[in-house]
């Protein structure tokens, strides 16, 4: 069984007992979180595709940790202008363990 959820403007394919790194969610470690924007649910023999979401479908998870992602370098240069700018960025992420996928009606 798996589902496709949307959170933080991105889509993730999740299965029960899997861990996923998503955009930062509010909450402490151990807090329960629910994702109600479920776009697709596959139960093995039947696939339900939402328009745009599946009615009644919910994915439940537990926050494992609040972390920061890898550093990316943002470099901007304007040629022949002696102008350049170098910046780094680390995105705040939340590690979520998926506990259950409820397909709904």
Secondary structure by P-SEA (a helix, b strand, c coil): cccccccccbbbbbcccbbbbcccccccccbbbbbccccccccccbbbbcccccccbbbbbbbcccccccbbbbbbbbccccbbbbbbbbbbbbbbbbccccccc
